[in-house]
C-alpha cells in the first residue's frame, strides 16, 4: 500500500489546515451563529475530521479566538504602531488610525468578526473578556496617553482623556450596533470610510483648543 509522501507538498497542506478551519468556522458562525455551530460542522465544512480540528484548536472558543487573532489583533497592532511614542498634534495620527480601521472594516473577512462579537458577546461573556484582553487593554491606554499629551501641549482644549476615548471610537461602535442589532444601514451600505470622514470633521472641531489658547504649535 502506497502512503502519501510527506515532503514539501504535504507540509504545505498541513500548514494550511488551521487557516482552512478558521475560514470554515467564520462562514458557519456568520450563517448559523456561534452557539448553533458545532465543531463537527466546522470539520465537515473544512473537509477534515473532528479530531483533526482539535489538533489545532482545543475548543470552539479557541477557534473564535483564532479568528480574532487573525483579523482584529493585526489592526490593533497597526494602530499601536501609529500611536506609540507619538509627539506633536494628535489629530493627524488619530485621523490616520481611524481611516485605517475604516478601510479594514470594508474587508468582508475583517468586518465579519466585530459583527459576530456584537451578536454573541451578550451570551458568551468570555468572548468579551477575550476581545478586551487582546484588543482594548492594549490600545486604550496608549490612546488615553496621546489625548493627555494633546491637552498638556495645548492642541486640545481641557478634556477628560478617558471620556474622550468614547467620543473618538463611539460613533464607529454605534454604527456597527445600529446595523447589526437594529438593521439600520445607510442606503449605500455601511460606508465606513465616509462615516469616519464625517466623524473627524465633527470630532476635531470639538476637540481643538481655540487658536488663542494654544501654547504649542505642531511642526
Buried (B, 14 or more C-beta within 10 A) or exposed (E): EEEEEEEEEEEEEEEEBBEBBBBBBBBBBBEEEBEEBEBEBBBBBBEBEEEBBBEBBEEBBBBBBBBBBBBBBEBBEBBBEBBEEBEBBBBEBBBBBBBBBBBBBEEEEBBBBBBBBBBBBEEBEEBBEBBEEBBBEBBBEBBBBBBBBBBEBBBBBEBEBEEBBEBBBEBBEEBBEBBBEEEEEEEEEBBBBEBBBEBBEEBBEEBBBEEEEBEEEEE
